Amino acid sequence: VHFVPDKGETPGLRAGVVEFFELDLPARWKQVQVANILSGNYCQPRCGEPWVEVEFDGPEGHVQVWVSPQDKLTNGAQPGLRIDEIGNTRGIITSLGPYVTGNTLDPDDEVMDESVVQRDGQTYFQYEIFSPYAKPGQEHGFVSVAARGECVCWLAVTASDDKWDKSFNTLQKIGESFVA
C-alpha cells in the first residue's frame, strides 16, 4: 500500500510545516493513533522539539514518521539545507537516535550499518541499528533521514529480535521506500 497523507491528515501537514512525505507498507499494516504527547498537535506550527507525524503497526514491526525543526539540529542556520549540509551520518544519528530507541543510542556500538543515498535529487542518511536498551520490541531498526524546507524528517522502522530476523527484507523495503 502506498501511503501519501493528505494535507489535513497530520499535525505538520495541517500547519504547513511539513511539505510532504510518502512510504510503502504491506497491506496488513494499519495506521494507529499517535499519542497526543508525541503528536505535535499541542505546539504547531512552531514546535521546538521533534514530533511523530504518523504511526503504523504490522505483524512484522512498527513504523513512525518523525519530524524535527531544522534549527534544532543547526543552531539557527538558515532553513532549506540538505541533510548532509546539516551534519554527518554519525552526528545526525547521535542526535535523532534516542527518539527512535526511546533511550540513548551509542553510534559506535549500536549502528550496524549506515549509508548515504541519493534519490530524485534528495539526500538520505540510512541506518540499521541494534539497540538492546530500546523500548521492548523495538530493539532493531532501520532509519531513513532527510531534510526538506524547515524540517528534518525521518522514518523509523523497528522490530523485536525474532520479527527482525524473520522479516528483515520487508522492513528494509519499507525503510527504503520513504520519500520526504
KALIN-V412816 format. One line per field, one symbol per residue. phi: phi as a letter, one per 30 degrees, with the letter a starting at -180 (. if undefined). psi: psi as a letter, one per 40 degrees, with the letter a starting at -180 (. if undefined). Layout:
phi->???
psi->???
This chain:
phi->.ccbdddcdbeddedidcdaaaacbdeddbdcddeedcdiedbdcbdcbdbcdabbbbddlbbbccbbdeddcchidedjddddddaceddddddceddddiadbcddcccdabacbcbhiccbcbbcbbbdcdeeibdcabbbbbcaicbccbcccbadedddddbedddddeedddbb
psi->hhhhiieediddddeedhdiiiihiideiihihhhddededeeiegheiiihdiiiiiddaihhhiiihdedeefeihieiideddiidddddddddddddeaihhdddehdiiihhhhfeihhhiihihgeeihhefdiihhhhiihbeihiihhhiiiddddddfddddddddeehh.
